[in-house]
Amino acid sequence: MTPDRAPGERSRLLEAWAALAREAEEPNCFYAPEMLRPALQHLAGRNKVRLLEAWDGKRLIGLLPVTTSSQHGRFPVRNVTNWMHTHCFFGTPLILMGKGQQAWQQFLQGLDDVSWAPGFLHLAGMDEEGPNVQSLRALCHQQGRGLRLIHCYERALLNSALSADAYWETNMRGKKRKEIRRLQNRLHELGAVSSSVLSHASDLDRWCDDFLELERAGWKGRARTALACDPMETAFFRDSMAGAFAAQSLMFLRLDLDGRPLAMLVNFVTGDGGFSFKIAFDETMARFSPGVLIEIENLRQVLDHGPCQWMDSCAAAGHPMIDSLWAERRRIVQFRVELKGRGRGLAWQMMKAADQAAALVKRGSNQ
């Protein structure tokens, strides 16, 4: 658990945390300090978020933010859950390579031992094929600790050794490629089209301004879900972008027409992987598919220039645009993990009974 620390201790923890984020066996930009610290400052609200830590001597080998919840799905059952705010799209902990079971053992033992952790541990947003899930499964089996998969879906992943052009030719239908080339030609008839990647710190604030306004001007602004509609979300975005740029983990792309942004895309790169965080485009120019055009540029940046080996779309299941462009998939899962002691067995048994009842209903409806 993260106790109150003196400034010097906090500084040492931050250094150890940053090193862990860089060296984690399963990268997760959302739990790296450059993103999680602004999230804790601006987005936690009334949630009391605690950092579970795992140590091997003086080396930090695991970190996972958690909070408590009074609900589990539609059930009023108190539990502990990994903290995933509105703009967090991956929930696996940061764990050093080769230290999976050791880190999970410390996480779970720590929760077993404290009074503030009710019910069970709910883990969302994890990669079923990732090493952290494999280590968790092995430890739970070894300890005789209950572990139940409760939800899964697939989302688009970019993971290929092909060049961008070869990937495009292989995975996109010829008719669609022809249509995209036609749109690109028509767009060039309107003015100077240019693409760029942020490279200078002096441009960051202006690019953030452009992105926030581009998003606010579209459907998210009308729905009041754009980052610019909430001062705390705006502050989180700006602080995260600044932190990621300083950590050399920001990939910020834009597509301009005569110097005016048509589309912008934010990626975060950590370890050997990347996460596609946010996209915005000028909806008045939707007839030119600017979102698709900037994703084509993204293909070139990832596959041809090699800042990372793979990129998670962080998109919803069945996303109509990115699913048509990226051929690979990542299976995202949720688990319930049994916690020991302090009367927690009742909550685990209640949910087990609810699962069995739901399975009976489903079986009956399929007959």
Beta strands, then each sheet from edge to edge (+ up, - down):
strand 1: 50-56
strand 2: 59-69
strand 3: 79-82
strand 4: 94-95
strand 5: 120-127
strand 6: 147-158
strand 7: 193-197
strand 8: 250-257
strand 9: 260-270
strand 10: 273-281
strand 11: 310-312
strand 12: 328-338
sheet 1: 1+ 2- 3+ 5+ 12- 6+ 11- 10- 9+ 8- 7+
sheet 2: 1+ 2- 4+
end
